[in-house]
């Protein structure tokens, strides 16, 4: 199988995502498992997503949720891709 790119889905009632989520610059490595160059993040990378509110929005609180579709790899194996709700 091939490496699965990370996908982040952000939703908040009444708010609209602007563009795609922004990620830190990945480290590009030659991955022997896939026989290809892949981008990877180590440690605790921070991904961000800009959201806009409609001009008619009133001040208040909005619940924001995010789900991440990802896979985790070591030097010898990878977990199957999975979707996790993170907030």
PyMOL Python script that loads the backbone (N, CA, C, O; Angstrom):
from pymol import cmd

cmd.read_pdbstr("""\
ATOM      1  N   UNK A   1       0.820  -1.194   0.000  1.00  0.00           N
ATOM      2  CA  UNK A   1       0.000   0.000   0.000  1.00  0.00           C
ATOM      3  C   UNK A   1       0.858   1.250   0.000  1.00  0.00           C
ATOM      4  O   UNK A   1       2.065   1.172   0.232  1.00  0.00           O
ATOM      5  N   UNK A   2       0.263   2.388  -0.254  1.00  0.00           N
ATOM      6  CA  UNK A   2       1.009   3.647  -0.377  1.00  0.00           C
ATOM      7  C   UNK A   2       0.769   4.525   0.853  1.00  0.00           C
ATOM      8  O   UNK A   2      -0.207   4.327   1.578  1.00  0.00           O
ATOM      9  N   UNK A   3       1.658   5.493   1.089  1.00  0.00           N
ATOM     10  CA  UNK A   3       1.426   6.405   2.215  1.00  0.00           C
ATOM     11  C   UNK A   3       0.156   7.209   1.985  1.00  0.00           C
ATOM     12  O   UNK A   3      -0.147   7.607   0.860  1.00  0.00           O
ATOM     13  N   UNK A   4      -0.576   7.441   3.057  1.00  0.00           N
ATOM     14  CA  UNK A   4      -1.824   8.202   2.988  1.00  0.00           C
ATOM     15  C   UNK A   4      -1.580   9.598   3.526  1.00  0.00           C
ATOM     16  O   UNK A   4      -1.170   9.748   4.677  1.00  0.00           O
ATOM     17  N   UNK A   5      -1.824  10.636   2.711  1.00  0.00           N
ATOM     18  CA  UNK A   5      -1.626  12.006   3.205  1.00  0.00           C
ATOM     19  C   UNK A   5      -2.582  12.323   4.363  1.00  0.00           C
ATOM     20  O   UNK A   5      -3.720  11.855   4.391  1.00  0.00           O
ATOM     21  N   UNK A   6      -2.105  13.111   5.297  1.00  0.00           N
ATOM     22  CA  UNK A   6      -2.941  13.559   6.406  1.00  0.00           C
ATOM     23  C   UNK A   6      -4.008  14.504   5.876  1.00  0.00           C
ATOM     24  O   UNK A   6      -3.730  15.357   5.033  1.00  0.00           O
ATOM     25  N   UNK A   7      -5.223  14.348   6.370  1.00  0.00           N
ATOM     26  CA  UNK A   7      -6.333  15.229   5.982  1.00  0.00           C
ATOM     27  C   UNK A   7      -6.986  15.744   7.259  1.00  0.00           C
ATOM     28  O   UNK A   7      -7.258  14.972   8.179  1.00  0.00           O
ATOM     29  N   UNK A   8      -7.236  17.045   7.312  1.00  0.00           N
ATOM     30  CA  UNK A   8      -7.866  17.657   8.480  1.00  0.00           C
ATOM     31  C   UNK A   8      -9.187  18.269   8.036  1.00  0.00           C
ATOM     32  O   UNK A   8      -9.237  19.027   7.068  1.00  0.00           O
ATOM     33  N   UNK A   9     -10.266  17.929   8.761  1.00  0.00           N
ATOM     34  CA  UNK A   9     -11.590  18.460   8.461  1.00  0.00           C
ATOM     35  C   UNK A   9     -12.060  19.261   9.673  1.00  0.00           C
ATOM     36  O   UNK A   9     -12.234  18.711  10.760  1.00  0.00           O
ATOM     37  N   UNK A  10     -12.264  20.573   9.477  1.00  0.00           N
ATOM     38  CA  UNK A  10     -12.698  21.460  10.555  1.00  0.00           C
ATOM     39  C   UNK A  10     -14.119  21.894  10.272  1.00  0.00           C
ATOM     40  O   UNK A  10     -14.453  22.251   9.142  1.00  0.00           O
ATOM     41  N   UNK A  11     -14.964  21.864  11.304  1.00  0.00           N
ATOM     42  CA  UNK A  11     -16.330  22.344  11.124  1.00  0.00           C
ATOM     43  C   UNK A  11     -16.773  23.131  12.349  1.00  0.00           C
ATOM     44  O   UNK A  11     -16.402  22.823  13.481  1.00  0.00           O
ATOM     45  N   UNK A  12     -17.568  24.146  12.090  1.00  0.00           N
ATOM     46  CA  UNK A  12     -18.128  24.987  13.148  1.00  0.00           C
ATOM     47  C   UNK A  12     -19.400  25.602  12.587  1.00  0.00           C
ATOM     48  O   UNK A  12     -19.374  26.208  11.515  1.00  0.00           O
ATOM     49  N   UNK A  13     -20.494  25.457  13.284  1.00  0.00           N
ATOM     50  CA  UNK A  13     -21.782  25.949  12.810  1.00  0.00           C
ATOM     51  C   UNK A  13     -21.706  27.444  12.490  1.00  0.00           C
ATOM     52  O   UNK A  13     -21.397  28.266  13.353  1.00  0.00           O
ATOM     53  N   UNK A  14     -21.997  27.775  11.226  1.00  0.00           N
ATOM     54  CA  UNK A  14     -22.028  29.171  10.806  1.00  0.00           C
ATOM     55  C   UNK A  14     -20.689  29.729  10.356  1.00  0.00           C
ATOM     56  O   UNK A  14     -20.640  30.839   9.826  1.00  0.00           O
ATOM     57  N   UNK A  15     -19.601  28.995  10.551  1.00  0.00           N
ATOM     58  CA  UNK A  15     -18.288  29.465  10.136  1.00  0.00           C
ATOM     59  C   UNK A  15     -17.844  28.711   8.883  1.00  0.00           C
ATOM     60  O   UNK A  15     -18.224  27.560   8.666  1.00  0.00           O
ATOM     61  N   UNK A  16     -17.042  29.375   8.071  1.00  0.00           N
ATOM     62  CA  UNK A  16     -16.578  28.786   6.820  1.00  0.00           C
ATOM     63  C   UNK A  16     -15.057  28.682   6.819  1.00  0.00           C
ATOM     64  O   UNK A  16     -14.369  29.673   7.065  1.00  0.00           O
ATOM     65  N   UNK A  17     -14.520  27.477   6.540  1.00  0.00           N
ATOM     66  CA  UNK A  17     -13.065  27.361   6.431  1.00  0.00           C
ATOM     67  C   UNK A  17     -12.548  28.185   5.249  1.00  0.00           C
ATOM     68  O   UNK A  17     -13.194  28.241   4.203  1.00  0.00           O
ATOM     69  N   UNK A  18     -11.395  28.821   5.410  1.00  0.00           N
ATOM     70  CA  UNK A  18     -10.753  29.595   4.345  1.00  0.00           C
ATOM     71  C   UNK A  18      -9.518  28.824   3.902  1.00  0.00           C
ATOM     72  O   UNK A  18      -8.576  28.662   4.678  1.00  0.00           O
ATOM     73  N   UNK A  19      -9.514  28.357   2.681  1.00  0.00           N
ATOM     74  CA  UNK A  19      -8.375  27.592   2.184  1.00  0.00           C
ATOM     75  C   UNK A  19      -8.240  26.260   2.881  1.00  0.00           C
ATOM     76  O   UNK A  19      -9.172  25.760   3.510  1.00  0.00           O
ATOM     77  N   UNK A  20      -7.048  25.697   2.750  1.00  0.00           N
ATOM     78  CA  UNK A  20      -6.753  24.412   3.367  1.00  0.00           C
ATOM     79  C   UNK A  20      -6.044  24.625   4.697  1.00  0.00           C
ATOM     80  O   UNK A  20      -5.475  25.692   4.930  1.00  0.00           O
ATOM     81  N   UNK A  21      -6.070  23.620   5.576  1.00  0.00           N
ATOM     82  CA  UNK A  21      -5.292  23.737   6.813  1.00  0.00           C
ATOM     83  C   UNK A  21      -3.812  23.970   6.484  1.00  0.00           C
ATOM     84  O   UNK A  21      -3.310  23.495   5.466  1.00  0.00           O
ATOM     85  N   UNK A  22      -3.133  24.698   7.353  1.00  0.00           N
ATOM     86  CA  UNK A  22      -1.717  25.014   7.173  1.00  0.00           C
ATOM     87  C   UNK A  22      -0.926  24.111   8.103  1.00  0.00           C
ATOM     88  O   UNK A  22      -1.247  23.967   9.283  1.00  0.00           O
ATOM     89  N   UNK A  23       0.116  23.506   7.545  1.00  0.00           N
ATOM     90  CA  UNK A  23       0.957  22.613   8.334  1.00  0.00           C
ATOM     91  C   UNK A  23       2.374  23.150   8.402  1.00  0.00           C
ATOM     92  O   UNK A  23       2.790  23.919   7.536  1.00  0.00           O
ATOM     93  N   UNK A  24       3.127  22.748   9.434  1.00  0.00           N
ATOM     94  CA  UNK A  24       4.534  23.113   9.456  1.00  0.00           C
ATOM     95  C   UNK A  24       5.236  22.418   8.284  1.00  0.00           C
ATOM     96  O   UNK A  24       4.745  21.418   7.763  1.00  0.00           O
ATOM     97  N   UNK A  25       6.369  22.950   7.885  1.00  0.00           N
ATOM     98  CA  UNK A  25       7.108  22.353   6.776  1.00  0.00           C
ATOM     99  C   UNK A  25       7.484  20.918   7.150  1.00  0.00           C
ATOM    100  O   UNK A  25       8.140  20.694   8.167  1.00  0.00           O
ATOM    101  N   UNK A  26       7.069  19.942   6.329  1.00  0.00           N
ATOM    102  CA  UNK A  26       7.406  18.557   6.671  1.00  0.00           C
ATOM    103  C   UNK A  26       8.876  18.238   6.379  1.00  0.00           C
ATOM    104  O   UNK A  26       9.515  18.887   5.551  1.00  0.00           O
ATOM    105  N   UNK A  27       9.378  17.255   7.058  1.00  0.00           N
ATOM    106  CA  UNK A  27      10.712  16.726   6.786  1.00  0.00           C
ATOM    107  C   UNK A  27      10.535  15.703   5.659  1.00  0.00           C
ATOM    108  O   UNK A  27       9.744  14.768   5.790  1.00  0.00           O
ATOM    109  N   UNK A  28      11.264  15.877   4.558  1.00  0.00           N
ATOM    110  CA  UNK A  28      11.163  14.961   3.425  1.00  0.00           C
ATOM    111  C   UNK A  28      12.220  13.878   3.587  1.00  0.00           C
ATOM    112  O   UNK A  28      13.406  14.177   3.727  1.00  0.00           O
ATOM    113  N   UNK A  29      11.788  12.620   3.568  1.00  0.00           N
ATOM    114  CA  UNK A  29      12.698  11.496   3.756  1.00  0.00           C
ATOM    115  C   UNK A  29      12.478  10.446   2.677  1.00  0.00           C
ATOM    116  O   UNK A  29      11.387  10.334   2.118  1.00  0.00           O
ATOM    117  N   UNK A  30      13.516   9.683   2.391  1.00  0.00           N
ATOM    118  CA  UNK A  30      13.396   8.512   1.520  1.00  0.00           C
ATOM    119  C   UNK A  30      12.850   7.388   2.390  1.00  0.00           C
ATOM    120  O   UNK A  30      13.528   6.918   3.304  1.00  0.00           O
ATOM    121  N   UNK A  31      11.633   6.961   2.107  1.00  0.00           N
ATOM    122  CA  UNK A  31      11.004   5.930   2.919  1.00  0.00           C
ATOM    123  C   UNK A  31      11.179   4.568   2.252  1.00  0.00           C
ATOM    124  O   UNK A  31      10.625   4.312   1.183  1.00  0.00           O
ATOM    125  N   UNK A  32      11.954   3.704   2.895  1.00  0.00           N
ATOM    126  CA  UNK A  32      12.225   2.374   2.344  1.00  0.00           C
ATOM    127  C   UNK A  32      10.957   1.516   2.299  1.00  0.00           C
ATOM    128  O   UNK A  32      10.833   0.646   1.437  1.00  0.00           O
ATOM    129  N   UNK A  33      10.013   1.751   3.221  1.00  0.00           N
ATOM    130  CA  UNK A  33       8.772   0.971   3.230  1.00  0.00           C
ATOM    131  C   UNK A  33       7.960   1.195   1.957  1.00  0.00           C
ATOM    132  O   UNK A  33       7.347   0.264   1.434  1.00  0.00           O
ATOM    133  N   UNK A  34       7.957   2.435   1.459  1.00  0.00           N
ATOM    134  CA  UNK A  34       7.152   2.779   0.296  1.00  0.00           C
ATOM    135  C   UNK A  34       7.989   2.958  -0.966  1.00  0.00           C
ATOM    136  O   UNK A  34       7.439   3.081  -2.061  1.00  0.00           O
ATOM    137  N   UNK A  35       9.308   2.974  -0.824  1.00  0.00           N
ATOM    138  CA  UNK A  35      10.166   3.189  -1.977  1.00  0.00           C
ATOM    139  C   UNK A  35       9.932   4.547  -2.610  1.00  0.00           C
ATOM    140  O   UNK A  35       9.960   4.686  -3.833  1.00  0.00           O
ATOM    141  N   UNK A  36       9.702   5.552  -1.772  1.00  0.00           N
ATOM    142  CA  UNK A  36       9.404   6.898  -2.268  1.00  0.00           C
ATOM    143  C   UNK A  36       9.825   7.935  -1.243  1.00  0.00           C
ATOM    144  O   UNK A  36      10.091   7.613  -0.085  1.00  0.00           O
ATOM    145  N   UNK A  37       9.882   9.188  -1.686  1.00  0.00           N
ATOM    146  CA  UNK A  37      10.115  10.305  -0.763  1.00  0.00           C
ATOM    147  C   UNK A  37       8.760  10.673  -0.157  1.00  0.00           C
ATOM    148  O   UNK A  37       7.769  10.811  -0.874  1.00  0.00           O
ATOM    149  N   UNK A  38       8.727  10.827   1.152  1.00  0.00           N
ATOM    150  CA  UNK A  38       7.489  11.189   1.835  1.00  0.00           C
ATOM    151  C   UNK A  38       7.763  12.338   2.805  1.00  0.00           C
ATOM    152  O   UNK A  38       8.871  12.480   3.322  1.00  0.00           O
ATOM    153  N   UNK A  39       6.739  13.151   3.041  1.00  0.00           N
ATOM    154  CA  UNK A  39       6.830  14.211   4.036  1.00  0.00           C
ATOM    155  C   UNK A  39       6.364  13.672   5.374  1.00  0.00           C
ATOM    156  O   UNK A  39       5.384  12.930   5.441  1.00  0.00           O
ATOM    157  N   UNK A  40       7.054  14.035   6.430  1.00  0.00           N
ATOM    158  CA  UNK A  40       6.666  13.558   7.756  1.00  0.00           C
ATOM    159  C   UNK A  40       6.835  14.649   8.801  1.00  0.00           C
ATOM    160  O   UNK A  40       7.617  15.586   8.635  1.00  0.00           O
ATOM    161  N   UNK A  41       6.086  14.502   9.873  1.00  0.00           N
ATOM    162  CA  UNK A  41       6.176  15.413  11.012  1.00  0.00           C
ATOM    163  C   UNK A  41       6.555  14.581  12.224  1.00  0.00           C
ATOM    164  O   UNK A  41       6.072  13.463  12.402  1.00  0.00           O
ATOM    165  N   UNK A  42       7.424  15.137  13.054  1.00  0.00           N
ATOM    166  CA  UNK A  42       7.821  14.473  14.288  1.00  0.00           C
ATOM    167  C   UNK A  42       7.381  15.331  15.464  1.00  0.00           C
ATOM    168  O   UNK A  42       7.140  16.529  15.315  1.00  0.00           O
ATOM    169  N   UNK A  43       7.280  14.720  16.617  1.00  0.00           N
ATOM    170  CA  UNK A  43       6.944  15.473  17.828  1.00  0.00           C
ATOM    171  C   UNK A  43       5.488  15.880  17.846  1.00  0.00           C
ATOM    172  O   UNK A  43       4.607  15.068  17.567  1.00  0.00           O
ATOM    173  N   UNK A  44       5.232  17.138  18.173  1.00  0.00           N
ATOM    174  CA  UNK A  44       3.867  17.665  18.295  1.00  0.00           C
ATOM    175  C   UNK A  44       3.657  18.826  17.337  1.00  0.00           C
ATOM    176  O   UNK A  44       3.613  19.976  17.775  1.00  0.00           O
ATOM    177  N   UNK A  45       3.525  18.557  16.039  1.00  0.00           N
ATOM    178  CA  UNK A  45       3.342  19.663  15.088  1.00  0.00           C
ATOM    179  C   UNK A  45       1.982  20.335  15.284  1.00  0.00           C
ATOM    180  O   UNK A  45       1.023  19.701  15.724  1.00  0.00           O
ATOM    181  N   UNK A  46       1.915  21.617  14.954  1.00  0.00           N
ATOM    182  CA  UNK A  46       0.662  22.370  15.052  1.00  0.00           C
ATOM    183  C   UNK A  46       0.147  22.664  13.651  1.00  0.00           C
ATOM    184  O   UNK A  46       0.860  23.233  12.824  1.00  0.00           O
ATOM    185  N   UNK A  47      -1.086  22.274  13.393  1.00  0.00           N
ATOM    186  CA  UNK A  47      -1.767  22.564  12.139  1.00  0.00           C
ATOM    187  C   UNK A  47      -2.817  23.632  12.438  1.00  0.00           C
ATOM    188  O   UNK A  47      -3.443  23.597  13.498  1.00  0.00           O
ATOM    189  N   UNK A  48      -3.018  24.578  11.526  1.00  0.00           N
ATOM    190  CA  UNK A  48      -3.999  25.642  11.755  1.00  0.00           C
ATOM    191  C   UNK A  48      -4.978  25.734  10.594  1.00  0.00           C
ATOM    192  O   UNK A  48      -4.657  25.370   9.463  1.00  0.00           O
ATOM    193  N   UNK A  49      -6.169  26.221  10.888  1.00  0.00           N
ATOM    194  CA  UNK A  49      -7.197  26.429   9.871  1.00  0.00           C
ATOM    195  C   UNK A  49      -7.872  27.758  10.149  1.00  0.00           C
ATOM    196  O   UNK A  49      -8.396  27.976  11.242  1.00  0.00           O
ATOM    197  N   UNK A  50      -7.863  28.649   9.163  1.00  0.00           N
ATOM    198  CA  UNK A  50      -8.557  29.925   9.296  1.00  0.00           C
ATOM    199  C   UNK A  50     -10.039  29.712   9.012  1.00  0.00           C
ATOM    200  O   UNK A  50     -10.410  29.006   8.074  1.00  0.00           O
ATOM    201  N   UNK A  51     -10.883  30.336   9.842  1.00  0.00           N
ATOM    202  CA  UNK A  51     -12.332  30.280   9.671  1.00  0.00           C
ATOM    203  C   UNK A  51     -12.867  31.698   9.593  1.00  0.00           C
ATOM    204  O   UNK A  51     -12.331  32.599  10.238  1.00  0.00           O
ATOM    205  N   UNK A  52     -13.916  31.906   8.810  1.00  0.00           N
ATOM    206  CA  UNK A  52     -14.542  33.225   8.766  1.00  0.00           C
ATOM    207  C   UNK A  52     -15.986  33.132   9.229  1.00  0.00           C
ATOM    208  O   UNK A  52     -16.656  32.115   9.049  1.00  0.00           O
ATOM    209  N   UNK A  53     -16.448  34.224   9.834  1.00  0.00           N
ATOM    210  CA  UNK A  53     -17.840  34.329  10.271  1.00  0.00           C
ATOM    211  C   UNK A  53     -18.582  35.225   9.293  1.00  0.00           C
ATOM    212  O   UNK A  53     -17.982  36.132   8.715  1.00  0.00           O
ATOM    213  N   UNK A  54     -19.874  34.992   9.096  1.00  0.00           N
ATOM    214  CA  UNK A  54     -20.629  35.874   8.210  1.00  0.00           C
ATOM    215  C   UNK A  54     -20.702  37.287   8.797  1.00  0.00           C
ATOM    216  O   UNK A  54     -20.608  37.473  10.010  1.00  0.00           O
ATOM    217  N   UNK A  55     -20.869  38.273   7.921  1.00  0.00           N
ATOM    218  CA  UNK A  55     -20.928  39.665   8.377  1.00  0.00           C
ATOM    219  C   UNK A  55     -22.081  39.900   9.339  1.00  0.00           C
ATOM    220  O   UNK A  55     -22.051  40.844  10.128  1.00  0.00           O
ATOM    221  N   UNK A  56     -23.095  39.051   9.278  1.00  0.00           N
ATOM    222  CA  UNK A  56     -24.266  39.207  10.145  1.00  0.00           C
ATOM    223  C   UNK A  56     -24.099  38.502  11.493  1.00  0.00           C
ATOM    224  O   UNK A  56     -25.016  38.522  12.314  1.00  0.00           O
ATOM    225  N   UNK A  57     -22.950  37.884  11.731  1.00  0.00           N
ATOM    226  CA  UNK A  57     -22.728  37.143  12.980  1.00  0.00           C
ATOM    227  C   UNK A  57     -22.710  38.085  14.172  1.00  0.00           C
ATOM    228  O   UNK A  57     -22.221  39.212  14.094  1.00  0.00           O
ATOM    229  N   UNK A  58     -23.249  37.598  15.263  1.00  0.00           N
ATOM    230  CA  UNK A  58     -23.251  38.357  16.503  1.00  0.00           C
ATOM    231  C   UNK A  58     -22.202  37.761  17.444  1.00  0.00           C
ATOM    232  O   UNK A  58     -21.907  36.569  17.350  1.00  0.00           O
ATOM    233  N   UNK A  59     -21.640  38.555  18.338  1.00  0.00           N
ATOM    234  CA  UNK A  59     -20.646  38.025  19.276  1.00  0.00           C
ATOM    235  C   UNK A  59     -21.204  36.845  20.063  1.00  0.00           C
ATOM    236  O   UNK A  59     -22.390  36.799  20.388  1.00  0.00           O
ATOM    237  N   UNK A  60     -20.350  35.920  20.354  1.00  0.00           N
ATOM    238  CA  UNK A  60     -20.752  34.741  21.119  1.00  0.00           C
ATOM    239  C   UNK A  60     -19.748  33.631  20.946  1.00  0.00           C
ATOM    240  O   UNK A  60     -18.672  33.827  20.380  1.00  0.00           O
ATOM    241  N   UNK A  61     -20.104  32.475  21.433  1.00  0.00           N
ATOM    242  CA  UNK A  61     -19.218  31.328  21.356  1.00  0.00           C
ATOM    243  C   UNK A  61     -19.749  30.342  20.326  1.00  0.00           C
ATOM    244  O   UNK A  61     -20.958  30.167  20.176  1.00  0.00           O
ATOM    245  N   UNK A  62     -18.823  29.702  19.621  1.00  0.00           N
ATOM    246  CA  UNK A  62     -19.179  28.696  18.629  1.00  0.00           C
ATOM    247  C   UNK A  62     -18.316  27.468  18.895  1.00  0.00           C
ATOM    248  O   UNK A  62     -17.101  27.573  19.058  1.00  0.00           O
ATOM    249  N   UNK A  63     -18.949  26.318  18.937  1.00  0.00           N
ATOM    250  CA  UNK A  63     -18.198  25.071  19.108  1.00  0.00           C
ATOM    251  C   UNK A  63     -17.525  24.715  17.788  1.00  0.00           C
ATOM    252  O   UNK A  63     -18.160  24.713  16.733  1.00  0.00           O
ATOM    253  N   UNK A  64     -16.237  24.416  17.860  1.00  0.00           N
ATOM    254  CA  UNK A  64     -15.463  24.037  16.680  1.00  0.00           C
ATOM    255  C   UNK A  64     -15.020  22.589  16.874  1.00  0.00           C
ATOM    256  O   UNK A  64     -14.539  22.215  17.944  1.00  0.00           O
ATOM    257  N   UNK A  65     -15.186  21.785  15.835  1.00  0.00           N
ATOM    258  CA  UNK A  65     -14.706  20.409  15.920  1.00  0.00           C
ATOM    259  C   UNK A  65     -13.755  20.142  14.760  1.00  0.00           C
ATOM    260  O   UNK A  65     -13.844  20.773  13.706  1.00  0.00           O
ATOM    261  N   UNK A  66     -12.859  19.209  14.968  1.00  0.00           N
ATOM    262  CA  UNK A  66     -11.915  18.846  13.924  1.00  0.00           C
ATOM    263  C   UNK A  66     -11.693  17.339  13.960  1.00  0.00           C
ATOM    264  O   UNK A  66     -11.644  16.721  15.023  1.00  0.00           O
ATOM    265  N   UNK A  67     -11.561  16.777  12.784  1.00  0.00           N
ATOM    266  CA  UNK A  67     -11.226  15.368  12.653  1.00  0.00           C
ATOM    267  C   UNK A  67      -9.974  15.274  11.803  1.00  0.00           C
ATOM    268  O   UNK A  67      -9.776  16.063  10.879  1.00  0.00           O
ATOM    269  N   UNK A  68      -9.130  14.304  12.123  1.00  0.00           N
ATOM    270  CA  UNK A  68      -7.876  14.125  11.393  1.00  0.00           C
ATOM    271  C   UNK A  68      -7.822  12.696  10.858  1.00  0.00           C
ATOM    272  O   UNK A  68      -8.000  11.729  11.600  1.00  0.00           O
ATOM    273  N   UNK A  69      -7.571  12.586   9.551  1.00  0.00           N
ATOM    274  CA  UNK A  69      -7.367  11.290   8.906  1.00  0.00           C
ATOM    275  C   UNK A  69      -5.864  11.165   8.702  1.00  0.00           C
ATOM    276  O   UNK A  69      -5.261  12.001   8.030  1.00  0.00           O
ATOM    277  N   UNK A  70      -5.248  10.126   9.275  1.00  0.00           N
ATOM    278  CA  UNK A  70      -3.790  10.042   9.256  1.00  0.00           C
ATOM    279  C   UNK A  70      -3.319   8.605   9.406  1.00  0.00           C
ATOM    280  O   UNK A  70      -4.099   7.703   9.711  1.00  0.00           O
ATOM    281  N   UNK A  71      -2.035   8.418   9.187  1.00  0.00           N
ATOM    282  CA  UNK A  71      -1.396   7.147   9.504  1.00  0.00           C
ATOM    283  C   UNK A  71      -0.086   7.442  10.222  1.00  0.00           C
ATOM    284  O   UNK A  71       0.515   8.498  10.029  1.00  0.00           O
ATOM    285  N   UNK A  72       0.344   6.510  11.043  1.00  0.00           N
ATOM    286  CA  UNK A  72       1.569   6.655  11.814  1.00  0.00           C
ATOM    287  C   UNK A  72       2.532   5.558  11.375  1.00  0.00           C
ATOM    288  O   UNK A  72       2.156   4.392  11.248  1.00  0.00           O
ATOM    289  N   UNK A  73       3.784   5.955  11.146  1.00  0.00           N
ATOM    290  CA  UNK A  73       4.784   4.981  10.711  1.00  0.00           C
ATOM    291  C   UNK A  73       6.022   5.032  11.589  1.00  0.00           C
ATOM    292  O   UNK A  73       6.383   6.075  12.134  1.00  0.00           O
ATOM    293  N   UNK A  74       6.660   3.876  11.711  1.00  0.00           N
ATOM    294  CA  UNK A  74       7.997   3.782  12.295  1.00  0.00           C
ATOM    295  C   UNK A  74       8.931   3.459  11.136  1.00  0.00           C
ATOM    296  O   UNK A  74       8.518   3.479   9.977  1.00  0.00           O
ATOM    297  N   UNK A  75      10.173   3.164  11.444  1.00  0.00           N
ATOM    298  CA  UNK A  75      11.112   2.825  10.377  1.00  0.00           C
ATOM    299  C   UNK A  75      10.791   1.488   9.721  1.00  0.00           C
ATOM    300  O   UNK A  75      11.279   1.206   8.627  1.00  0.00           O
ATOM    301  N   UNK A  76       9.975   0.660  10.376  1.00  0.00           N
ATOM    302  CA  UNK A  76       9.712  -0.680   9.845  1.00  0.00           C
ATOM    303  C   UNK A  76       8.255  -0.988   9.528  1.00  0.00           C
ATOM    304  O   UNK A  76       7.987  -1.960   8.822  1.00  0.00           O
ATOM    305  N   UNK A  77       7.303  -0.201  10.020  1.00  0.00           N
ATOM    306  CA  UNK A  77       5.893  -0.522   9.809  1.00  0.00           C
ATOM    307  C   UNK A  77       5.017   0.720   9.952  1.00  0.00           C
ATOM    308  O   UNK A  77       5.431   1.729  10.523  1.00  0.00           O
ATOM    309  N   UNK A  78       3.789   0.622   9.418  1.00  0.00           N
ATOM    310  CA  UNK A  78       2.809   1.709   9.527  1.00  0.00           C
ATOM    311  C   UNK A  78       1.491   1.155  10.061  1.00  0.00           C
ATOM    312  O   UNK A  78       1.141   0.001   9.814  1.00  0.00           O
ATOM    313  N   UNK A  79       0.777   1.987  10.788  1.00  0.00           N
ATOM    314  CA  UNK A  79      -0.574   1.613  11.193  1.00  0.00           C
ATOM    315  C   UNK A  79      -1.497   1.861  10.009  1.00  0.00           C
ATOM    316  O   UNK A  79      -1.180   2.690   9.156  1.00  0.00           O
ATOM    317  N   UNK A  80      -2.630   1.168   9.929  1.00  0.00           N
ATOM    318  CA  UNK A  80      -3.590   1.492   8.875  1.00  0.00           C
ATOM    319  C   UNK A  80      -4.095   2.931   9.078  1.00  0.00           C
ATOM    320  O   UNK A  80      -4.188   3.388  10.217  1.00  0.00           O
ATOM    321  N   UNK A  81      -4.419   3.647   8.002  1.00  0.00           N
ATOM    322  CA  UNK A  81      -4.960   5.005   8.158  1.00  0.00           C
ATOM    323  C   UNK A  81      -6.236   4.973   9.003  1.00  0.00           C
ATOM    324  O   UNK A  81      -7.016   4.023   8.929  1.00  0.00           O
ATOM    325  N   UNK A  82      -6.441   6.035   9.815  1.00  0.00           N
ATOM    326  CA  UNK A  82      -7.663   6.109  10.611  1.00  0.00           C
ATOM    327  C   UNK A  82      -8.094   7.564  10.782  1.00  0.00           C
ATOM    328  O   UNK A  82      -7.300   8.490  10.618  1.00  0.00           O
ATOM    329  N   UNK A  83      -9.367   7.739  11.116  1.00  0.00           N
ATOM    330  CA  UNK A  83      -9.967   9.056  11.351  1.00  0.00           C
ATOM    331  C   UNK A  83     -10.181   9.201  12.852  1.00  0.00           C
ATOM    332  O   UNK A  83     -10.755   8.318  13.489  1.00  0.00           O
ATOM    333  N   UNK A  84      -9.715  10.324  13.420  1.00  0.00           N
ATOM    334  CA  UNK A  84      -9.863  10.589  14.847  1.00  0.00           C
ATOM    335  C   UNK A  84     -10.422  11.993  15.033  1.00  0.00           C
ATOM    336  O   UNK A  84      -9.915  12.949  14.448  1.00  0.00           O
ATOM    337  N   UNK A  85     -11.469  12.118  15.848  1.00  0.00           N
ATOM    338  CA  UNK A  85     -11.999  13.435  16.212  1.00  0.00           C
ATOM    339  C   UNK A  85     -11.114  13.972  17.321  1.00  0.00           C
ATOM    340  O   UNK A  85     -10.907  13.308  18.337  1.00  0.00           O
ATOM    341  N   UNK A  86     -10.581  15.199  17.121  1.00  0.00           N
ATOM    342  CA  UNK A  86      -9.624  15.734  18.091  1.00  0.00           C
ATOM    343  C   UNK A  86     -10.175  16.840  18.977  1.00  0.00           C
ATOM    344  O   UNK A  86      -9.549  17.188  19.978  1.00  0.00           O
ATOM    345  N   UNK A  87     -11.324  17.397  18.638  1.00  0.00           N
ATOM    346  CA  UNK A  87     -11.934  18.379  19.525  1.00  0.00           C
ATOM    347  C   UNK A  87     -13.369  18.583  19.207  1.00  0.00           C
ATOM    348  O   UNK A  87     -14.040  19.381  19.863  1.00  0.00           O
TER     349      UNK A  87
END
""", "prot")
cmd.dss("prot")
cmd.show_as("cartoon", "prot")
cmd.util.cbc("prot")
cmd.orient("prot")
